[in-house]
Amino acid sequence: MKVFMIGGTGLLGCEAARIFIERGHQVTSVALPPLPQGAPIPEEMEIVFGDINKKSDEEILAMLKGCDSFVFAAGVDERVEFPAPVYDYYYKYNIAPLERILPLCKQAGLKNAVVLGSYFSYLYKKKPQMGLLERNPYFRARIEQERVVESFCDETFDATVLELPYIFGTQPGRKPVWVVLIEQISGMDKLPFTMYPKGGTAMLTVRQVGQVIVGAAEQKPGAGFRAVPIGMYNMSWKKFLSIVYDARGMGADRKIIGVPPWMMRMGMKGIIKDYEERGIDSGMDPLQLPDIMDIRLFINKKYAVELGATEDDIESAIFDSIKLSEEAYKGTAELLDMKGE
């Protein structure tokens, strides 16, 4: 099978490319220079440098010629900050490329696509009564992304959106998204405890994401459209933070106090003020985020296993991600920022 990928040199796409190649597939990817120094990018992957959004339809069709599957391993999540209106940026990075490239994939004769989405879409479908689309541009963008993908599916073209939770693992030379967490909790470092929501999250490692991407691309024709919630491990925020503080060198026995949503909302006033002063438009409603984080947003691992995910060391992956994030936060490591293109 020949695979065309956007994001093949990124944290997740690079791992998927490695697994594709191990299984005998060919991979071509478009990437923006520079590449992260020391990243284990497969030598066998053909890399076309440039911005996919600036290439003509004819150039993209030429790259798609002879391909069987398309993987969209790019885009941005809710932790990346943008000015108002934030939805426009989510559209630019997560939706617009698919509106343009998916019909070109069909024109070129590709049979399927795999798109990396978010488990917040899963939460919206699970709890529609929360009004998540109305209050959170990021939720709205991810649901719209799924609708766009589904609109191109027919008897000749299948597509899978992987509703991914939080992911842990590192790529040498690349700045982790978890620097945001360090920035958030560092203000409580001088206290003898950390206050945090009582909920929890599904999670998985970078290697497992690569496995499910490849598994989705290798599915037999006729699957149609699928939006699949993906998770391998479910962990409370309290347990997660014990690993975070251990990785930060502050000890795994740090006292974590679970706070109810109403109490967390009181602390969000300062964040709202900070956003206003910096001109940031949050993709997540700061006043509803406490309710979201109070949920144990867990996922049955059967869906990931069906797509080929195998067991991995999630605690080590968390530790490594946070350790590198701490170095980035302190400025002791020179790292490339994550890019949406």
Beta strands, then each sheet from edge to edge (+ up, - down):
strand 1: 2-6
strand 2: 26-31
strand 3: 46-49
strand 4: 69-72
strand 5: 112-118
strand 6: 158-164
strand 7: 166-168
strand 8: 193-197
strand 9: 200-205
strand 10: 225-229
strand 11: 233-236
strand 12: 255-259
strand 13: 296-297
sheet 1: 3+ 2+ 1+ 4+ 5+ 6+ 10+
sheet 2: 7+ 9+ 11-
sheet 3: 7+ 9+ 13+
sheet 4: 8+ 12+
end
